[in-house]
Amino acid sequence: MKSPDICVFGADGVVGRRICIELTAAGAAFSIATRRAVSDPGVAVRAHLADAFDAASLAAAFSGARVVINAAGPLRETAAPVLVGALSAGAHYLDLGGEQAVLKSLYERHESTARRAGLIALPGAGLDCMIGDLAAAWAAQQLCGDASSGPAVRCAPAERIAEDRPLDEICVSYVFDDLAVSAGSQRALFGAVGGRALVWRRDRWEPGRAGDKRRVNAGPTLGGERDAIMHAGGDVMTVPRHVAANLVATYVSTTRGAASGVLMRLLATALPLVPRAASELLAPFAPPDADYARTRFAVVVQVRRGFSAAQIAVRGSDPYRTTAVTAAWAARQLATRGAGPVGMRAPGELFRAEPALRELANAAGLTIEPSFGSFGGSALPR
């Protein structure tokens, strides 16, 4: 029997189950790998028991796969061993996380491993990195007058946008209403206790100012203008790889209320001072599945050079389904891709921003609203 093209590691989790649904709907051949036996593996061709810390079980689960999707958290623990296991098995790797510290560690420690293997490692292939990364590249292209076009999947490395004249700033803001956070995401947040958000400043990563805020307009359905506070987002790691800018920073807003916004800023200022050991005392709460669908979000990217500016807002609902759609789409592209860039890559290095973002918007039911071009700033429902 032919091996499935894609293996979903962590298929029994909140996002892992949704990825399987999306792959099934697309007619993709895939297998699943979980740490515990599941009573209903769904339509997967094969089901494996595998643990991120058992190299032999990973090798057996990933054997014959072209792409491995790591949907098992927390990524600060699973990303490195699963990435190594995938590359050792001859498979491309992608994961869902936009965790800044995890992305930085993978880039620093495993970039040469992926390049030598002649394979692709794509960390951050979810809502809270890939969507913002692609939107930043698209907005930067518009501001720089870059008219590059072609299919969504690149067959050759891309030139870095604005290399000859870097942009002044790129700010990516994630705005949420009625946010429901899975137990896995809560564990990731607990693990970030004691850390501080980084920003990209000119040619290096530096600690950002804790509690720094920015006004962002996510549109009338999300309350118009509201405060967003500095956030340790993965776009700070990925965007500078393919767009030159003097500043790249990420922000998040989870509340419309001014008083609640002040509380969030105070919390953001205090968290870096909390000992990491304290995170072990925090217990995650698992919301009902229905709560995730009620969450509405917007990814707002603002790009500026001098007095010229461009903005793209991507809006939708259910962040976990959106992440599943994004990861499943990326995995299918990698499974069928021919020649192209290899090694550790950011989304904008593998995919052309505008066509890729449009395809994702169409698949996930997102709306794209650019501030430029012939669209006249009107919404583009997909």
N, C-alpha and C positions, 0 to 999 in steps of 0.2 A: 504493500500500500504506500502511495506517495505521502511523504511527510507534509503536514500542513505548513503553509507559508509563514504563519504568524503564531507565536506562543504568547499567551496572556498570563503573566506571573502575578499572582494576587487576584485571581478571577473571582474570588468569593467576597471581595470587598465592595464598598459602596460604588466606587467608580469602575472597578473591575467587572462587576456584573453588567453595568451599562455599556462598557466597551464591547462585551460579548454580544449584547443586543444589537449594537451598531454594526459590528462585523457580520453578524448573521443577516441583517437587513441588506448589507452590501454584497452578500453572496461570497464573502471571503472564506478561504479555508484556514481554520485556526485550531489550536489546541489550548488547553488550560493547564496551569500549574498552581497548586495551592499547598499551604502548609498542613492543612487538615483535609480529610476526605469530605467531599460534598455529596449529598444524597441525589442531587439533580444537576449533573454537569451541563445540562442544556443540550445544544446541538453540536458541541465541540467534538471533533473527530477523536481526539484522545484527551485523557485526563491523567495528570501526573501528580504525585506527591513530591514536593520539593521545598527545601528550606534555603533561605538566602545564605546561611552560614554552613551549608553542606555542599561543597563543590561537586561531589560525585552526583548528588541528586539534581543539581542544576544542569550538569552535563547531559544527564539522561533526558531531562525534560526539554532541553533546548536542541537536542540532536536533530539535524535536518531542517530546522526552522531558518527562514531568511531574516526574520525580524523578531525581536523580543520586546514586548511592552511590559515595563515594570510598573504595576499598579499596586504594589505592596508597600506599606509604610511602616514606620517612619523612614523617609528616604535618607535621613542622615545615617541610618543603620544599613539599609538595604541597597542603596544606589551603587556603591563601589563594588561589593561582591557580585551583584547581579550583572552589572556592566562587564566585569571581567569574565564572568561565566558565559555571557552572550558572545563576547568577542572570541573567547576560546573555542566556542562551538561554531564559529564562522558566521554569526548572525549580527545584523545591525541591532543597535540598542536605542530605545527611547523610554523616557519616563514622564510623569505627569506634573512634577513639582516645579514650583517657581521659588523654592527656598534659596535665598541668596547664598547662605553659607555652604549649602550642598553643591550648588553650581560652581562656586569658586573653588571648592576642594576638588571637584571632578576635573575642572579645567587644569588645575595646577598639577594634579597627580596622574591623570590618565590620558591626557591629550596625545602624547607620543605613542601610547599603547594602541589607541584606536587608529592612528595614522599608519603605524607599522603593520597593523592587521589589514589595512586596505578596506576598512569598514567604516560605518557611520555611527557615531554616538550623538544622540540628540536629547540631552536633558532639557526639561522644561517644555514638553510638548502638550501643554494644557492651557486652560483659559488664562491663568495668571502669569503667563510668560509669553507663550507663542502668539496669542492674539495681540498683546501690546507690542511685541517685537515687530511683527509684520506691519501693524498700523504705523509704528514709528518709521519704518523703512519707506512706506508708501508716502507718508507726509513729507519726509526728508527729500524724496525724489521730486515731489512737486515743488518744494521750495528751491531746489537746486536746478530745476529745469531738466531733469533727467527723463528722457522719453523712452527708456528701455522697455522692450515688450517681449513677449514670448510665452511659452507654456508655464504652468505653475511650478513645475519641477525643473530645477536647473540641471543642465548637462555639462556645465563648466563653472569654475569658481567665479564669483562676482567681484567686481572692483568695489572697493570701499567708497561709499557715498561721501561726498564733501571732503575728500582727503586733501585736496589742494587748498580748501578754505573751510575749516570746520564750522559747524553750526554753533551758535551761542549756547543753546540749551535744548534738551529734550526731556520733557516731564510726562510720565505715564501715571495716570491716576485710576484707581479701581474704586468704583462707587457701588454700594450695595444698599438695598432696602429689604427689610424682613429677612435678614441673613440667617440661614440655618447652617451650622458648621458640623461636619461629620466628626465622629470620635477620632478618626485618623488625623484629620486636619487639626483638631484640638491638641493631639499629642505633638504634632509638629510645632504648634504655637508654644506649647509648654517647653519644648526642647530649645526654643529660641530665647528663653528667659536668660538674662545676663548678657545677651548680645546687643550690638548696636548696628543700625542700618548703615550701609556703605553707600556712597555716591561716587560716580566717575567724574573726576575733575581734571580736565586737560589730558593727562596721559597716565593717570594712576587712580586706584581706588582709595578713597579716604573716608574716615568716619563722618557721617552726616550729623547734623545738629539735632539731638533728641527733642521730639515734640515740635519740630519745625512744621509749619502749616502752609497751605496754599488754597486759594479760592478756585473752585472748579465748577463749571456749569455742565451738568450731565443731562440737561433737558428737563422740560416741565414734568414728565412722568416720574422723574426721580427728585423732584423738589427744586429744580432750577439750581441757582448758585448755592454752594455749601462748602464748608471747610473740609479739607483732606489733610491728614497728618503724614509725616514722613514714614515710609514703610520699607522694610528690607525685601524689596521685590527683585525677582530674578532678571528683569529687563536691564537692570544696572550692569549685570554680568554679560548679557548677550548683545545688546544694542551696540556697544562700542566696537564689537568685532566687525561690524559691517557698515557703521555710520560714524564718521568723525564728528565729535562734538566736545565743546569745552566743559559741558556739564550734562550728566544723565542722572536723573533721580526718579524715584517712585513714591507714590502717595496712596493712601487708602482712606475712604470715608464709609463708615458703617451706620451713620446716624445723621438725620436732618437737623435735630435740635441743637441750638447753640450751647445750652448748658451741658448736654451730653458730649458735645464736641470738646468743650473745655476739659471734661473729665477724661476723655480719650487722650488728649494731649498730655495731661498730667500723668496718666498711666504709661504712655509711651516714654515720657521722661524718666519715670521711676523704674521701668522694667530692666534697663541695662544695669541698674544697681542691685538687683535681686540676685542672690547666689543661685547658681545653676542647680544645686542640690534641692532647692525649694521646689523645682518643677516636679520632683518625684512625689510630692504631697498632693498634686492636683489630679483629680479624677475626671476623665472625659464623660460627657453625656451624649448618648446617641439619639438624635431627633428621629421622629417617624419619617419614612420616605416621602410622605406627602408634603412635609415642610420644605424640602429642597426645591420642589417645583414652584413654590410661592416666592422664592427669592428672585428679585429683579436686580440687574446689574448694568453697569456701563463701564467700558474701558475708554478713557478719554486721553488722547495723546496730543500734546501741544509742543510744537517745534518752532524755534525762533532763530532768526539770524538778522541782527540789526533791527530795522523797523519792519521787516517782513516776517510773517508768521503763517503757520498752517495748523489746522486741527482736524483730527478724525475722532469721531465718537462711535463706538460699536456697542449696541445695546441688545439685551436679551433677557432671558429668565432661566432659572435652574442651572447654576454654575457647574454642577456635577455632571449633568447630561452634556453641557457644552464642552466640558473637558473630555468626556468620553468620545464625543463626535470628533473633536480635534485630534485626539490621540489615534483613534481608529483611522481617520483620513490619512494622517501622516504615515502610519504603519503600512497602509495599502500602497501609498506612493513609493515608499522605500522597497516594498516587496517586489514591485514590478519595474523599478527604475533600472535603466542601463548604466552607461558610463556617467560619471559625475563626480563632484567633490567628495572626498572621504575625510576621515578623522573626526575629531570633536567639533561639532558645528552648532551654530545658532540657527534658529528657524529662518532668518533672513538670508543666511548663507546657502541654504538648501532650496528654498522656495522663492519665487518671485512674489513680491509683497502683494500687489493688487490682485492678480488672478487667484493666488492662493487664498487671500482673505475673502474674496468673493465666493469661492467654492465652499469655504468653511461656513460663511454666513448663510448660504443657500441650504447647506446640510443641517445646520443647527437652528435655523429660523431666526437669525440675527438681523438687525437693521444697521446699516452703515450710513453715517452722516458725515461727509467731508465738507470742509469749509472752502474748497477750491474747485477750479475747473468748470466744465460746462454743466456740472450738476447743480450749481447755484446754491449749494449748501442744503439742498433738500434731501430728505431721507431716501435711502435706497433699500427698500425691503427685499430680502432675499429668501 
